[in-house]
Amino acid sequence: MSQNTTTQQTKTRHEQVLETIDEVTIISASLGIAQLEVQDKEIHGASIQVNGKKVVNFGSCSYLGLEKHPSIVQGVIDAVTNYGSQFSSSRAYASVTLYTEAENLLEEIFERPILLAPTVTLGHLSNIPVLVGDRDAVILDLQVHACVQTASQLIKARGVHVELIRHNRMDILEERILELSEKFEKIWYMADGVYSMYGDFLPIDDLYKLLDKYPQFNLYVDDAHGTGWAGKNGTGYVLSKKPFHERLFLVAGLAKSFAACGGVLVFPDEKIKRKVRNCGGTFIFSGPIQPPMLGAIIASAKIHLSEEIKGRQMELQKRVDYFVETCKQLNLPLIGESNSPIFFIGVGKPAVGYNMVTRIMNKGFYINLSVFPSVPYKNTGLRIPLTTNHTFEEIYNLLTIISEQLPFALKDNNSNMQEIYRAFKL
């Protein structure tokens, strides 16, 4: 047995995963489809310049296209003029008055007590360790965002019971609630409102039935990808379907549709909000959202509280409907069809994905390649978020190119449509 084989066998699973991720990233970067630098001095619409070439960007999660809205740009300018580029202090000591204004506007949007965290990830890192008690149990959806899983490791290290269940399987979830409720005080289910890979939704109707049926059950939802484009005043997908539940703990995101920065922790009452603010680690030890982005949050919140937001939501939905209709006409393998602005066209093998993204970029379009570890190894796909910056012509042209180029990419890598169907159980 060679030394290399022996070394490979002695590597831990963690080391092997890291090695695979490193290899995938090296390949993607070498092909010029990842770790790109946007070379524009100024960006207009959906076009960007990468690798010296102008392409239409289908990789942005700014779903409502607000990033250059005059009110938001002016909000940033006013904030930096008045307060400078930063206010360097933990909020445990002091914060600029922009924080109060931003949080008041967000409480008006969500109609519940809220806290602003510098990012959604830092919000989870404060929220979850405070909310979940030592005698509680946590059930994670298999596809819940990595930042929720990371925060859950903190409570797992504390001895809290944490387990994973298959994606969106409410039958399994109810079985686990029944079993765990005999041993633990509270049962937490942690999931996404809109899942970031396939754009599919949380089965919120079923979950509310479980909330009403089991008093020990609590629902914790990261709705970062649903914030802004869905719900009254952009409250997100979950609240577009159901009113706020007394045992719902919601986290909204401001770095996508909202065109700003930060995470919004939404609480059932002021007492829980106070406890997280006073005891949450990242509220004590991390830096704040800086004045320029607080200015953006305030301006964006005012847009979300106005009639303008309805028009933008409608414009996005028209593009979503058109995308789905065109995929059907072209017989593209669209995975997890929904009316969210995130789409995933399956290609199967990673090599097919590399080939496809290269072909598509050569035709003048940039898209995200979803490959391991974001998805299982043989479930590689083209992840395509839509924004209001995209024209209907750009959507049609992109999907036509995918339809034309997919047979060639499959042939180049000894694959076929049947392999895609098998990989995604279509």
C-alpha positions as CSV (number, residue, x, y, z in Angstrom):
1,M,0.0,0.0,0.0
2,S,1.4,3.4,-1.0
3,Q,2.1,6.1,1.5
4,N,-0.5,8.4,-0.2
5,T,-3.2,5.7,0.2
6,T,-2.3,5.2,3.8
7,T,-2.4,9.0,4.4
8,Q,-5.8,9.3,2.7
9,Q,-7.2,6.5,4.9
10,T,-6.0,8.2,8.1
11,K,-7.7,11.5,7.3
12,T,-10.8,12.3,9.3
13,R,-14.1,12.9,7.7
14,H,-13.8,16.6,8.5
15,E,-10.4,16.7,6.8
16,Q,-11.7,14.9,3.7
17,V,-14.7,17.3,3.5
18,L,-12.3,20.3,3.7
19,E,-10.1,18.9,1.0
20,T,-13.1,18.3,-1.3
21,I,-14.4,21.9,-0.8
22,D,-10.9,23.2,-1.4
23,E,-10.6,21.2,-4.7
24,V,-14.1,22.4,-5.9
25,T,-13.2,26.0,-5.2
26,I,-9.9,25.7,-6.9
27,I,-11.5,24.3,-10.0
28,S,-14.3,26.9,-10.0
29,A,-11.8,29.8,-9.6
30,S,-9.4,28.4,-12.3
31,L,-12.4,28.2,-14.8
32,G,-13.2,31.9,-14.1
33,I,-16.7,31.1,-12.7
34,A,-16.1,31.8,-8.9
35,Q,-14.2,34.2,-6.7
36,L,-14.6,36.8,-9.4
37,E,-13.8,40.5,-9.2
38,V,-16.5,42.8,-10.6
39,Q,-14.4,45.3,-12.6
40,D,-17.0,48.0,-13.1
41,K,-16.3,51.5,-11.8
42,E,-20.1,52.0,-11.7
43,I,-22.9,49.5,-11.9
44,H,-26.2,50.1,-13.8
45,G,-29.0,47.6,-14.1
46,A,-28.1,43.9,-14.2
47,S,-24.9,44.1,-16.2
48,I,-21.5,43.7,-14.7
49,Q,-18.0,43.2,-16.1
50,V,-15.9,40.2,-15.1
51,N,-12.8,38.7,-16.7
52,G,-12.8,41.7,-19.0
53,K,-16.2,40.9,-20.4
54,K,-19.7,42.4,-19.9
55,V,-22.2,39.9,-18.7
56,V,-25.8,40.0,-17.4
57,N,-25.6,39.2,-13.7
58,F,-28.0,36.4,-12.6
59,G,-26.2,36.0,-9.3
60,S,-27.7,38.8,-7.2
61,C,-30.0,38.3,-4.3
62,S,-31.1,42.0,-4.3
63,Y,-34.5,40.8,-5.4
64,L,-36.3,44.1,-5.5
65,G,-33.4,46.0,-7.2
66,L,-33.3,48.7,-4.5
67,E,-29.5,49.0,-4.2
68,K,-29.4,52.2,-6.2
69,H,-32.7,53.7,-5.2
70,P,-32.1,57.4,-4.8
71,S,-33.6,57.5,-1.3
72,I,-31.4,54.7,0.0
73,V,-28.3,56.3,-1.7
74,Q,-29.1,59.6,-0.1
75,G,-29.7,57.9,3.3
76,V,-26.2,56.5,3.2
77,I,-24.8,59.9,2.2
78,D,-26.6,61.8,5.0
79,A,-25.6,59.2,7.6
80,V,-21.9,59.2,6.8
81,T,-21.9,63.1,6.5
82,N,-23.5,63.4,10.0
83,Y,-21.8,60.5,11.8
84,G,-18.8,59.5,9.8
85,S,-17.8,56.1,8.4
86,Q,-18.1,54.4,11.8
87,F,-19.1,54.6,15.4
88,S,-16.7,52.2,17.1
89,S,-18.4,51.0,20.2
90,S,-20.3,48.0,21.4
91,R,-24.0,48.6,21.7
92,A,-23.7,47.4,25.3
93,Y,-22.1,50.8,25.9
94,A,-23.4,53.3,23.4
95,S,-25.0,53.6,19.9
96,V,-25.9,56.5,17.6
97,T,-29.5,57.7,17.5
98,L,-29.8,56.1,14.0
99,Y,-30.2,52.8,15.7
100,T,-33.3,53.9,17.6
101,E,-34.9,55.3,14.4
102,A,-34.1,52.2,12.4
103,E,-35.5,49.8,15.1
104,N,-38.6,51.9,15.5
105,L,-39.3,51.7,11.8
106,L,-38.7,48.0,11.7
107,E,-41.0,47.5,14.7
108,E,-43.7,49.4,12.7
109,I,-43.1,47.0,9.8
110,F,-43.2,43.8,11.8
111,E,-45.6,45.0,14.5
112,R,-43.6,43.1,17.1
113,P,-40.5,43.9,19.3
114,I,-37.3,43.6,17.2
115,L,-33.6,43.9,17.6
116,L,-31.1,44.8,14.9
117,A,-28.0,42.6,14.6
118,P,-25.0,43.5,12.4
119,T,-25.7,40.4,10.3
120,V,-28.2,37.5,10.3
121,T,-25.4,35.1,11.3
122,L,-24.4,37.3,14.3
123,G,-28.1,37.5,15.2
124,H,-28.4,33.7,15.3
125,L,-25.3,33.5,17.4
126,S,-26.9,35.8,20.0
127,N,-30.4,34.5,19.7
128,I,-30.2,30.7,19.8
129,P,-27.9,30.3,22.9
130,V,-30.2,32.6,24.9
131,L,-33.6,31.3,23.7
132,V,-32.8,27.6,24.0
133,G,-32.5,26.2,27.5
134,D,-30.4,23.4,28.8
135,R,-33.4,21.2,29.2
136,D,-34.7,21.9,25.7
137,A,-34.2,19.9,22.4
138,V,-33.5,21.3,19.0
139,I,-34.6,19.7,15.7
140,L,-32.8,21.2,12.6
141,D,-34.2,20.8,9.1
142,L,-31.6,19.2,6.9
143,Q,-31.5,22.2,4.6
144,V,-31.7,25.0,7.2
145,H,-29.1,27.6,6.5
146,A,-25.5,27.0,7.6
147,C,-25.5,30.0,9.9
148,V,-28.4,28.4,12.0
149,Q,-26.4,25.1,12.1
150,T,-23.3,27.0,13.2
151,A,-25.2,28.7,16.0
152,S,-26.6,25.4,17.1
153,Q,-23.1,24.0,17.6
154,L,-22.8,26.5,20.5
155,I,-25.7,25.0,22.4
156,K,-24.7,21.4,21.4
157,A,-21.4,22.1,23.1
158,R,-23.4,23.1,26.2
159,G,-25.0,19.6,26.2
160,V,-28.3,20.6,24.5
161,H,-29.9,17.8,22.4
162,V,-29.6,18.7,18.7
163,E,-30.6,16.5,15.8
164,L,-31.3,16.7,12.1
165,I,-34.4,15.5,10.2
166,R,-35.1,15.2,6.5
167,H,-36.1,18.3,4.6
168,N,-39.7,19.5,5.1
169,R,-40.9,16.1,6.5
170,M,-43.6,17.2,8.8
171,D,-44.6,13.5,9.5
172,I,-41.1,12.8,10.9
173,L,-41.1,16.1,12.8
174,E,-44.4,15.2,14.6
175,E,-43.0,11.8,15.5
176,R,-39.9,13.5,17.0
177,I,-42.0,16.0,18.9
178,L,-44.0,13.2,20.5
179,E,-40.9,11.3,21.5
180,L,-38.8,14.2,22.7
181,S,-41.6,15.9,24.6
182,E,-41.4,13.2,27.3
183,K,-37.8,14.1,28.0
184,F,-37.4,17.8,27.3
185,E,-39.1,21.0,28.4
186,K,-39.3,22.7,25.0
187,I,-38.9,21.3,21.5
188,W,-37.5,23.7,18.9
189,Y,-37.7,23.3,15.1
190,M,-35.3,25.5,13.2
191,A,-35.8,26.0,9.5
192,D,-35.8,28.6,6.6
193,G,-38.8,30.4,5.4
194,V,-37.4,30.3,1.8
195,Y,-34.6,27.9,1.2
196,S,-31.6,29.5,-0.4
197,M,-30.7,26.7,-2.9
198,Y,-33.9,25.5,-4.5
199,G,-36.1,28.4,-3.5
200,D,-38.7,26.1,-2.0
201,F,-40.9,27.2,1.0
202,L,-41.4,26.2,4.6
203,P,-44.7,24.3,5.0
204,I,-46.0,27.0,7.3
205,D,-49.7,25.8,7.5
206,D,-48.6,22.4,8.8
207,L,-46.2,24.0,11.3
208,Y,-48.9,26.3,12.7
209,K,-51.1,23.2,13.2
210,L,-48.2,21.6,15.2
211,L,-47.8,24.8,17.2
212,D,-51.4,24.8,18.2
213,K,-51.4,21.0,18.9
214,Y,-48.2,20.8,21.1
215,P,-47.7,23.5,23.7
216,Q,-44.0,22.5,24.1
217,F,-43.3,23.1,20.4
218,N,-41.5,26.3,19.3
219,L,-40.7,27.4,15.7
220,Y,-37.5,29.3,14.9
221,V,-37.3,30.6,11.3
222,D,-34.6,32.2,9.3
223,D,-36.6,34.1,6.6
224,A,-33.7,36.1,5.2
225,H,-34.5,35.1,1.6
226,G,-38.2,35.9,2.0
227,T,-37.8,39.3,3.5
228,G,-38.8,42.3,1.4
229,W,-40.2,40.7,-1.7
230,A,-43.0,38.9,0.2
231,G,-45.5,39.9,2.8
232,K,-47.2,43.2,3.8
233,N,-44.5,45.9,4.0
234,G,-41.9,43.2,3.1
235,T,-42.3,41.2,6.4
236,G,-41.4,38.0,4.5
237,Y,-42.7,34.7,3.3
238,V,-43.8,33.4,6.7
239,L,-45.9,36.4,7.7
240,S,-47.3,36.6,4.2
241,K,-49.1,33.3,5.0
242,K,-49.8,33.5,8.7
243,P,-50.2,36.0,11.5
244,F,-47.5,36.1,14.1
245,H,-47.7,33.2,16.5
246,E,-46.8,33.5,20.2
247,R,-44.2,30.7,19.8
248,L,-42.7,31.9,16.6
249,F,-39.2,33.4,16.6
250,L,-38.4,35.0,13.3
251,V,-35.2,36.3,11.8
252,A,-35.4,38.6,8.8
253,G,-32.5,39.6,6.6
254,L,-31.6,43.1,5.3
255,A,-28.7,42.2,3.0
256,K,-30.9,41.0,0.1
257,S,-34.3,42.5,-0.9
258,F,-33.8,45.3,1.6
259,A,-30.6,46.5,0.0
260,A,-28.9,47.3,3.3
261,C,-27.2,45.2,5.9
262,G,-28.1,43.4,9.1
263,G,-30.5,40.9,10.6
264,V,-33.8,41.6,12.3
265,L,-34.6,39.4,15.3
266,V,-38.4,39.5,15.8
267,F,-39.8,38.4,19.2
268,P,-43.2,37.6,20.7
269,D,-42.7,40.1,23.6
270,E,-40.5,42.7,25.1
271,K,-39.2,40.5,27.9
272,I,-37.6,38.0,25.6
273,K,-36.2,40.9,23.4
274,R,-34.6,42.5,26.5
275,K,-33.0,39.2,27.6
276,V,-31.4,38.6,24.2
277,R,-30.1,42.2,24.0
278,N,-28.7,42.0,27.5
279,C,-27.3,38.5,27.3
280,G,-26.6,37.7,23.7
281,G,-22.9,37.4,23.1
282,T,-22.7,39.3,19.8
283,F,-24.7,42.2,21.2
284,I,-22.1,42.5,24.0
285,F,-18.8,41.7,22.2
286,S,-19.4,42.4,18.5
287,G,-19.3,45.8,16.7
288,P,-22.4,47.6,15.6
289,I,-24.0,48.3,12.2
290,Q,-22.1,51.3,11.1
291,P,-23.8,54.7,10.3
292,P,-23.8,54.4,6.5
293,M,-25.8,51.1,6.6
294,L,-28.1,52.4,9.4
295,G,-28.9,55.2,7.0
296,A,-29.7,52.7,4.2
297,I,-31.9,50.7,6.6
298,I,-33.9,53.7,7.6
299,A,-34.4,54.8,4.0
300,S,-35.3,51.2,2.9
301,A,-37.7,50.8,5.8
302,K,-39.6,54.0,4.7
303,I,-39.9,52.5,1.2
304,H,-41.3,49.3,2.7
305,L,-43.8,51.3,4.7
306,S,-45.0,53.1,1.5
307,E,-47.2,52.0,-1.4
308,E,-44.1,51.8,-3.6
309,I,-43.2,48.3,-2.2
310,K,-46.4,46.8,-3.6
311,G,-45.5,47.8,-7.1
312,R,-42.0,46.4,-6.8
313,Q,-43.2,43.1,-5.4
314,M,-45.7,42.8,-8.3
315,E,-42.9,43.5,-10.8
316,L,-40.8,40.8,-9.4
317,Q,-43.7,38.3,-9.3
318,K,-44.3,38.9,-13.0
319,R,-40.7,37.9,-13.7
320,V,-41.0,34.9,-11.5
321,D,-44.1,33.7,-13.3
322,Y,-42.4,34.3,-16.7
323,F,-39.3,32.4,-15.7
324,V,-41.4,29.3,-14.6
325,E,-43.5,29.5,-17.8
326,T,-40.5,29.7,-20.0
327,C,-38.7,26.8,-18.2
328,K,-41.8,24.6,-18.9
329,Q,-41.9,25.6,-22.6
330,L,-38.2,24.7,-22.9
331,N,-38.5,21.5,-20.9
332,L,-35.7,22.5,-18.5
333,P,-35.2,20.4,-15.4
334,L,-36.4,23.0,-12.9
335,I,-36.0,21.7,-9.3
336,G,-38.4,22.5,-6.5
337,E,-40.7,24.8,-8.5
338,S,-42.2,27.6,-6.5
339,N,-43.2,31.2,-6.9
340,S,-40.0,32.5,-5.1
341,P,-37.4,34.4,-7.0
342,I,-34.8,31.6,-6.5
343,F,-34.5,28.9,-9.2
344,F,-32.4,25.8,-9.5
345,I,-31.9,24.0,-12.8
346,G,-30.4,20.6,-12.2
347,V,-27.5,19.3,-14.2
348,G,-26.3,16.4,-12.0
349,K,-22.5,15.9,-12.1
350,P,-20.2,18.7,-11.0
351,A,-18.3,18.4,-14.3
352,V,-21.5,19.2,-16.2
353,G,-22.1,22.2,-14.0
354,Y,-18.6,23.6,-14.6
355,N,-19.1,23.0,-18.4
356,M,-22.5,24.7,-18.4
357,V,-21.5,27.8,-16.4
358,T,-18.4,28.3,-18.7
359,R,-20.7,28.0,-21.8
360,I,-23.2,30.4,-20.4
361,M,-20.6,33.0,-19.4
362,N,-19.1,32.8,-22.9
363,K,-22.6,33.7,-24.2
364,G,-22.7,36.8,-22.0
365,F,-24.5,35.6,-18.8
366,Y,-23.3,35.1,-15.2
367,I,-25.0,32.6,-12.9
368,N,-24.2,30.8,-9.7
369,L,-23.0,27.2,-9.8
370,S,-24.4,25.2,-6.8
371,V,-22.0,22.4,-6.1
372,F,-20.9,20.4,-3.0
373,P,-21.0,21.3,-0.1
374,S,-24.0,23.6,-0.9
375,V,-25.8,20.6,-2.4
376,P,-25.1,16.9,-2.5
377,Y,-22.2,15.9,-4.8
378,K,-24.4,14.5,-7.6
379,N,-27.1,17.3,-7.2
380,T,-25.1,20.0,-8.9
381,G,-27.2,22.7,-10.5
382,L,-27.5,26.2,-11.9
383,R,-28.8,28.5,-9.1
384,I,-30.6,31.5,-10.6
385,P,-32.0,34.3,-8.5
386,L,-34.2,36.9,-10.2
387,T,-34.4,40.7,-9.5
388,T,-36.5,43.5,-10.9
389,N,-33.4,44.7,-12.7
390,H,-33.7,41.8,-15.1
391,T,-35.7,42.4,-18.3
392,F,-38.0,39.7,-19.7
393,E,-35.8,39.6,-22.8
394,E,-32.7,38.8,-20.6
395,I,-34.7,36.0,-18.8
396,Y,-35.8,34.5,-22.1
397,N,-32.3,34.7,-23.6
398,L,-30.7,33.1,-20.6
399,L,-33.1,30.2,-20.5
400,T,-32.8,29.7,-24.3
401,I,-29.0,29.5,-24.0
402,I,-29.3,26.9,-21.1
403,S,-31.7,24.8,-23.2
404,E,-29.4,24.9,-26.2
405,Q,-26.1,24.3,-24.3
406,L,-27.2,21.6,-21.8
407,P,-27.2,18.7,-24.4
408,F,-23.6,19.6,-25.4
409,A,-22.4,19.8,-21.8
410,L,-24.0,16.5,-21.0
411,K,-22.4,14.9,-24.0
412,D,-19.0,16.3,-23.1
413,N,-19.2,14.5,-19.7
414,N,-20.8,11.2,-20.7
415,S,-24.1,12.1,-19.1
416,N,-27.7,12.6,-20.2
417,M,-31.1,13.9,-19.1
418,Q,-32.1,10.6,-17.6
419,E,-29.1,10.9,-15.1
420,I,-30.4,14.3,-14.1
421,Y,-33.9,12.9,-13.5
422,R,-32.5,10.1,-11.4
423,A,-30.2,12.3,-9.4
424,F,-33.1,14.6,-8.4
425,K,-35.8,11.9,-8.3
426,L,-37.9,13.6,-10.9
